[in-house]
Amino acid sequence: MTEFLNIELMNWEDFSDLLFRSTFNLIIIAFVVRYLYYRQTPRKDYLFTYILISVVVFFMVFLLENVKLELGFALGLFAIFGIIRYRTQQMPIREMTYLFLVIGISVINALANAKVSYAELIFTNIALVLITFLLERVFLLRHESRKAVEYENIELIKPENRAALLLDLQTKTGLKINRVEIGRIDFLRDSARVFLYYFESDNTPNFADDNNGNVDDGDDD
């Protein structure tokens, strides 16, 4: 055994375990993020974030697990990352769910020890991926986004003009709109706040998603 400053230079058994599990974790995360998430919501900012967070969390938990911090530390770290709120904008529920999934998979793969067989580890990862795949692709639980706009052609908000309203909004925004809702109406300015609902998978993501639970509905007095 060769050491330098009381630190072992190489432990082939531990290193091979790290290499195998980090590669396995990266393959799973890449499939979840690139194939399941990105194909439904092609946002490169989240693609970058999920992969990098997964890699950092995996190596952090794996290496610190060797100094016997183990489960308590890992769960604390998991909780901290799980409540992350980016200062640029709050993350929509769907993106937060994927963040939770990415961190969870990374922690599971990093913490698995001799008491957890590779069969159990692989089964857990496959189960998580399969459930996500079924929800995204088989059960067709498509993500519906919402965008609030100020609309000035107030004549078209009448119920009998709903088809014309939908066509006008689709022409102006370029979105394939699924449905619309009328919010506050301002007769002084001849305008109304209109909420557009559309599936991200049907549109190019040019607009930020307002589905973060903090959308101003314009109905305040």
C-alpha positions in Angstrom: 0.0 0.0 0.0 1.5 3.3 -1.1 0.7 6.5 0.8 1.6 10.1 0.5 1.1 12.4 3.5 -0.8 9.7 5.3 -3.3 9.4 2.4 -3.5 6.3 0.3 -2.6 6.9 -3.3 -4.7 4.2 -4.8 -7.2 1.6 -3.6 -8.2 -0.3 -6.7 -11.2 -1.9 -5.1 -12.7 1.4 -4.0 -11.7 3.1 -7.2 -13.3 0.4 -9.4 -16.5 0.7 -7.3 -16.5 4.5 -7.7 -15.9 4.1 -11.5 -18.7 1.6 -12.0 -21.3 3.3 -9.9 -20.6 6.8 -11.2 -20.8 5.5 -14.8 -24.0 3.7 -14.0 -25.5 6.7 -12.3 -24.6 9.0 -15.2 -26.2 6.6 -17.7 -29.5 6.6 -15.7 -29.5 10.3 -15.2 -28.7 11.0 -18.8 -31.6 8.8 -19.9 -34.1 10.4 -17.5 -33.0 14.0 -18.2 -32.1 13.8 -21.9 -34.7 11.3 -23.2 -37.6 11.7 -20.8 -37.5 15.3 -19.7 -35.7 17.1 -22.6 -37.8 15.5 -25.4 -40.9 16.8 -23.7 -39.5 20.1 -22.6 -36.4 21.0 -24.6 -34.9 23.5 -22.2 -31.1 23.3 -22.2 -30.8 25.3 -18.9 -32.5 22.6 -16.9 -30.6 19.9 -18.9 -27.3 21.4 -17.8 -28.5 21.9 -14.2 -29.9 18.4 -13.7 -26.8 16.6 -15.0 -24.3 18.8 -13.2 -26.3 18.6 -9.9 -26.5 14.8 -10.2 -22.7 14.4 -10.7 -21.9 16.8 -7.8 -24.3 15.1 -5.4 -23.1 11.6 -6.4 -19.4 12.3 -5.8 -20.1 14.3 -2.7 -22.2 11.6 -1.0 -20.0 8.8 -2.3 -16.8 10.2 -1.0 -18.2 11.5 2.3 -19.9 8.2 2.9 -16.4 6.7 3.3 -15.8 9.0 6.4 -18.8 7.4 8.1 -21.3 10.3 7.8 -23.6 7.9 6.0 -27.4 8.0 6.0 -28.0 11.0 8.3 -25.7 13.3 6.3 -27.0 12.1 3.0 -30.7 12.7 4.0 -29.7 16.2 5.2 -27.9 16.9 2.0 -30.9 15.5 0.0 -33.3 17.8 1.9 -31.1 20.9 1.3 -30.9 20.3 -2.4 -34.5 19.4 -2.6 -35.7 22.9 -1.4 -33.4 24.8 -3.7 -35.0 27.9 -5.2 -33.1 29.6 -8.0 -33.0 33.4 -7.6 -33.6 34.0 -11.3 -37.1 32.6 -11.2 -38.9 30.0 -9.2 -38.9 26.5 -10.6 -42.2 25.1 -11.9 -43.6 22.1 -10.1 -42.6 19.7 -12.9 -39.0 20.9 -12.9 -38.8 20.7 -9.1 -40.1 17.1 -9.4 -37.3 16.2 -11.9 -34.8 17.9 -9.6 -36.0 15.7 -6.7 -35.8 12.6 -8.9 -32.3 13.4 -10.1 -31.0 14.0 -6.6 -32.8 11.0 -5.2 -31.3 8.6 -7.8 -27.8 10.1 -7.3 -28.0 9.6 -3.5 -29.3 6.1 -3.8 -26.5 5.1 -6.2 -23.8 6.8 -4.0 -25.0 5.4 -0.7 -25.4 1.7 -1.7 -23.0 -0.4 0.2 -22.2 -4.0 0.8 -25.6 -4.6 2.4 -27.3 -3.6 -0.9 -26.8 -6.0 -3.8 -26.2 -4.8 -7.4 -29.5 -6.5 -8.3 -31.4 -4.3 -5.8 -29.6 -1.2 -6.9 -30.3 -1.9 -10.6 -33.9 -2.8 -9.9 -34.5 0.5 -7.9 -33.0 2.6 -10.7 -35.0 0.8 -13.4 -38.2 1.1 -11.4 -37.8 4.9 -11.1 -37.0 5.2 -14.8 -39.9 3.0 -15.8 -42.4 4.9 -13.6 -41.2 8.2 -15.1 -41.4 6.8 -18.6 -45.0 5.5 -18.1 -46.1 8.9 -16.7 -44.5 10.9 -19.5 -45.1 8.7 -22.5 -47.7 5.9 -21.9 -50.2 7.7 -19.8 -49.8 10.9 -21.8 -49.6 13.2 -18.8 -48.5 16.1 -20.9 -47.4 19.3 -19.1 -49.8 22.1 -19.7 -48.3 25.6 -19.3 -50.0 28.8 -18.6 -49.2 32.3 -20.0 -51.0 35.5 -19.0 -51.4 38.2 -21.7 -53.0 41.6 -21.9 -55.6 41.5 -24.7 -57.0 44.6 -26.3 -59.5 43.2 -28.8 -62.2 43.1 -26.1 -65.0 42.3 -28.5 -63.6 38.8 -29.0 -63.8 37.8 -25.3 -67.5 37.3 -25.6 -68.6 33.6 -25.4 -70.0 33.6 -28.9 -66.6 34.8 -30.3 -64.5 32.2 -28.5 -63.4 30.5 -31.8 -62.3 33.9 -33.2 -60.5 34.7 -30.0 -58.6 31.5 -30.0 -57.6 31.9 -33.7 -56.5 35.5 -33.1 -54.3 34.5 -30.0 -52.7 31.6 -31.9 -51.9 33.9 -34.8 -50.3 36.6 -32.6 -48.4 34.3 -30.2 -47.5 31.5 -32.6 -48.6 29.0 -29.9 -50.9 26.0 -30.4 -53.3 27.0 -27.7 -55.3 24.3 -25.9 -57.8 26.5 -24.1 -58.2 30.1 -22.8 -59.6 31.7 -19.7 -60.7 35.3 -19.3 -59.4 37.1 -16.2 -59.9 40.7 -15.1 -61.6 43.0 -17.6 -60.7 46.7 -17.8 -63.5 48.6 -19.6 -61.6 51.9 -19.2 -58.7 50.7 -21.3 -60.8 48.3 -23.4 -58.5 45.4 -22.4 -58.7 42.1 -20.6 -56.2 39.7 -19.0 -56.4 36.4 -20.9 -54.8 33.2 -19.7 -53.4 30.9 -22.4 -53.1 27.2 -21.8 -50.9 25.2 -24.1 -48.9 21.9 -24.1 -45.1 22.4 -24.2 -44.7 19.3 -26.3 -46.7 21.0 -29.0 -44.8 24.2 -29.1 -41.3 25.6 -29.3 -40.4 26.8 -25.7 -40.1 30.5 -26.5 -42.1 31.6 -23.4 -41.3 31.1 -19.8 -43.7 28.8 -18.0 -46.0 30.6 -15.5 -47.0 27.4 -13.8 -45.0 28.0 -10.6 -47.9 28.7 -8.3 -47.2 32.5 -8.2 -48.9 33.8 -11.3 -50.6 37.1 -10.8 -54.1 36.5 -11.9 -54.9 40.2 -12.3 -58.0 39.9 -10.1 -56.7 42.0 -7.2 -58.8 45.0 -6.4 
